[in-house]
């Protein structure tokens, strides 16, 4: 669970990633992220939201920077969500990270 970043701040990140989404979808996604993201992302997300700094986080064979590079420079938030899936279930998370779209 993320504590140092507000749902409103997460809404801004989601809206930047998905400008075509309606307000309700953005709000619901931000609430979901606030409740589900591993607390290891608390500090990196706080630094990103408040200072614009993309803090690195590594686990196993992946890092946030590597995920962004592999996913053709996806957003920082998208990399966090993919890394979160990997932290919770390495096999499924790896499949999501490596998936082509």
Buried (B, 14 or more C-beta within 10 A) or exposed (E): EBEBBEBEBBBBBBBEBEEEBEEEEBBEBBBBBBEEBBEBBBBBBBBBBEEEEBBEBEBEEBBBBBBBEBBEEBBBBBBBBBBBBBBEEBEEBBEBBEEEE
